[in-house]
Amino acid sequence: MRALSLLLAVLVLGPLSLISGATPYTVTHITVHMFLNPDTSAHVNETIQLSIGNQSVQQYQTNRVALNLTLSQWQQLAGTQVTEHILNPKNGNYNFDLLTGPVTEVGYNTYAADLVLSYDVNNVSTVNQTSPRVFVYTLRSNVFNFQHGASGEVLSPNTTLNITVPQGSRIKSVSPIPDAPAYGITNNYANVTTVTWYRGEPLSAFSLVFVVNQSLRDEVLAFFTGVYKTLGIYAYVLIAAVILLFVLYVYYRASK
């Protein structure tokens, strides 16, 4: 009975603390990592570091075990920087997951914890086929949701942005110049798959262009995938008919 009472206290008192506003969590740093995909989508991982005062450690523990807390409720606890920083302007994100990390002591009466966000976003880039099996992608600059300044979107002062292009692709151009890797601009980003900006970068004129050279195998696979999306189950019937005709043709030639 005592265990049940404690559980109810956790589930009820945690959300009630949102109303009182008595839990001072402060966002100290944010790391956003975009993993771009060839289908123009992206997977995003975010780590939001919180500073927690000594008097609020127990309250954080209570909020952490209250698994029903939403992102907007954590935003009420820690401020507007607790949000999804990569957005599709026309459609919502999906496969969203929120994990809360344990409290660690980082100084005298000072503690920290991480909120870890994971989600997927569609249509973060455009693609143009410039020649057979060569596709040029351009990242949309309006997917960023950081700090809104007078000149447009700006990377927040306490934020690190990492962008990783698909495996096998090549970065053609990027602006503003990334902070890392430092050698990237000197060799036209050869063999560079991840670029990083640390803080305060203007993003209103952001540009990232990368090129994917599709293999023959991937081209064939993409063709049959397109056929299936167009014809559905009838695609299998069509493929089976083509194979059957080929077998009959070979048999006919061999029997002559």
N, C-alpha and C positions, 0 to 999 in steps of 0.2 A: 504493500500500500504506500509506504514511504517513497519507494522508487517511482511509482506512478505519479505521486504528487510532485516530485522533482522534475519528471519529464514534462508534466503539464505546465510547471512554472517556466521551464525553458521555452516551450512553444508559445506561451502566452506573453510572458514578460519581454521576450526578445522583440517581437513586433511592436509592443506597446512603447518600447524605448524610442522607436522611430518618431512617435508623436511628440514625446517630451523633448527631443532634440538634445538629450543630455550626454551623448556619446561623441566626444571630440576625436574623430579620426581625421588625419591629414594626409593627402596624397603627396608623396615626396618624389616619386619617379614613375614614369610609364615607359614600358618597352612594347612597341607594336611590331610584329613580324608578319608580313604578307608573303604568302607562297602562291605565286601566279601559276595558273594552269593553262594548257593549250586550248581548252574549251571556253576561254575568256572569263572563267570564274577564278576565285581565290579562296584559299584557306587562311584564316587569320588567327594568330595566337597573341594575346595581350597579357602582360604581367604588370599589375598596378600595385606599387609598393605603398603601404600605409604606415604612418607613424602613429603610435598609440601611447598615450600618457599612462603613467603608473596607475592612476585612479580608474582607468578605463579598460584595463586588461581583462578583468572578470566579465565586464559587459561584452567585450569582443568575443570571449569564449562562449557566452550565452548566445550571441548573434550567430556565431559560427555553427553551433549545433542545431540551430533553428533552420533546418534545411529548406523551409518554405520561403525564405527571404528571396525576393526578386532583385534584378539589377537596379530597378528604380528605387527600391527600398535601401539598397546599399548606397545609392547615390544620395539619398536623403541623409544618410549617416556620415558620408565622407566628402560630399561635394559633387559638383557637376562634371568633374574630370572622370568620374566613374561612369563610363559610357562606352559604346562601341565606336571606335574611331575610324572605321572603314564602313561606308554605307553604300548601298545601291539606291540612288535617288528615286527610282521608280518602284522597286520591290523591296520587301523586308529581307533581312538576313535569315539564315536557317541553320539547323544543326547547332543551335546555341547551347553552350555549357558553361557553367560558372562554378569554380572551385575556390575554396577559402583555405589559405595556408595556416600553419601553426604560428603562434607568437614566439618571437625570438628576442632576447635582450641585446640591445645594441649600444647601451650606455647607461649611466646612472639614472634609474627611474625612467628610462626610455626604452620603448619596445617597438617592434615592427612586425608586420605580417603582409602577405601577398594575396591579392585577388587575381585569379587566373581565368581569363576569358578565352573561349574557343568558339569559332563560328565560321560559316561559309557565306560567300557573297557572289552573286551572279553578275555578269556583264560589267566587270571592272575594266575591261579593255576592249578595243575594237581590233578587227583583224582584216587584212587585205592580202589576197593571193597575188603576188607580183609575177610569178612564173611557176611552171610545173613543180610542185612539192616545195615551194618557197613561200612562207607566210610571214608577213610583217605585222607585228602587234604594237598598239599604242595604248598605254595606260591612261584611263580617263582621270583627269585632274579633279573632277567634281566628286570623287568617291571619298575624299578626305574630310574628317570631322574633328579637327583639332581646335585651334584658337582662331576666332574670327576677328581679324584686324581691319584697320581702315583701308588697306590696300588689297584685302582678300584673306584667303586662308594662310595661316602661319603655323609652323610646328611649334608646339608649346615649349617654353623654356626648360621644362623638366622632362622632356620626352625624347626617346630614341626611336627612330623609324628604320626598320630593316625591310628590304624588298628582295626576294629571291625569284629569279626567272626560272622557267621550266628547264628540266634537265635536257642537255643537248642544244639549248638555244644560245644565241649570241646577242649581247647588248650592243645596239647600234649607236644610240645616243642617249644622254641623260642630262637633265638640267633641273635644279641647280646642281653644281658639281658636288658629288658625295663627299662626306668627310672621311669615309673609309670604303674600300681600301685606298690608301694614299697613292699607290702606284697606278691606280686604275686609269686615270686620264692620260698617263704617259705612254701607255701601250694600247690605247683604244679599247680598254676593258677586255682584252683577250684573256680567256680562261677565268673571267670574273662572273660569278653566278649570283652573288649577293652584294648589294650596295647599301650604305648606311648614312643617315643624317642624325646628328646628335641633338641639336636644339636650335630654336629660333629661326629656322630656314623659312623663307617665303615660299609658299606652295601655290600661289594663285596662277603662276605661269609654269607650273610643274610639267615636265615632259620626260617620259621614259619610253623608248622604242627598242624592241628586241625582235630578232629574226629566228624563226624555227625552220630548219631544213628537214622536211618530212622524208623518212625512208620509204623505199618502195613497198616494204611490208606494211607500214602504217597507212600508205596511200590506198593499198588494196583493202585493208581493214576498214578504213574510213568509207570507201566506196560501198562495201557490203552493209556497213552500219547505216549509211544513208538510204540504201535500198530498203533495209528493214524498217526504218522509221517511216518511209513513204508507203510501203506496201504491207507492212505488218506481217502476219503469219503467211501471207501469200508469197513473201520473199523466199521462204523455204521451199515452197512448191516450185517457184521459178528456178531456183538453184538446182533442185533435184531434177527438173526437166532438162536443164542444160547439161548436167552430168550424164543423164540417161542418153540424150542425143549424142553426146561425145562418145560414150561407150558403144552405142549402136554403130556410129560411124567407123570407129576403130575396128569393130567386129566385121563390118561390111568390107572394109579395105583388106583385112586379113584373110577373109574367105574367098577373095577373088583370085 
